[in-house]
Amino acid sequence: MKKQLVKIGSNFGIIIDEPLLDSLGITIDTPIEVTIERDSLVLRPVRTISESDAAAAYERVATKHQKSFKRLSE
């Protein structure tokens, strides 16, 4: 897909079609990380996890691997 830069004030931007954003689960509120990789400009959605989801994931891992963690601590 080819896109043309557009002037936005004293900067430039790229208009990204809504179906493309929808396919990646990106909304107007999704932070986007912009990086350069070799000769490419790369845009990636920043995925965040809530504190409660992180705590729940920790509990699942800690419970599942409790014996292994115990052996490692000895």
N, C-alpha and C positions, 0 to 999 in steps of 0.2 A: 504494500500500500504506500503510495507516494503522497506526501503532504507538502504544502507550501507554508513557509513562515508568514505570519501576519504581524503587522505593527500594532503594538498595544502601548500607547503612551510613548515613552522613550525606550521601550523594550520590545522584544519579539515573543511570539507565542505560536503554538500549534493547536489547531482545533481538532479534537479527538471525537470521532463519531460515537454517539450514545450506545449503539449495539456492541461496539468494541469494549467500552467501559463496563457495560452490563455483563459481558462474558467474563470479565475479571473481578466482578463484584465491587467495582470502584464507584463511589458516589461523590458528590460535590464536597463532602466532609472528609474523604479519605486523604490522608497526607501522602504525598508522592516523594520518593527519594530519587534524586537526579544524580547520575554518576557518568563518568566517561570511562569506557572500556575500549582500549586500543583506539580505533578511529570512529567509535560509535557513542552516541548519546543514549543512555539507557534510563528509562523511567520505570520505577517499580513502586507498587503500593506498599506503604508501611503498614504491616499487620501488627496490631497490638493485642494483648491479652489482658483481660480484667484481673484484678487481684484475686477475686474469688475463683475464677477459672484456673489461675496459676496455683492457688492453694489446693484446689481439688486435684489437679494433675500431680502435684507433689505427693499428696496423700495416696493416690493410686500407685505411684511408683514406690513410695516408701513401704506400703503394705505388701505389694507384690514381691519386692526384693529385700524384705526385712532380714531374712537369714543371711543373705550375701553381705549386706551392710554390717551386720553383727560380726561376721567372720573377718571382714576387712578391718574393723576397729580393734580387733584383738591383737 
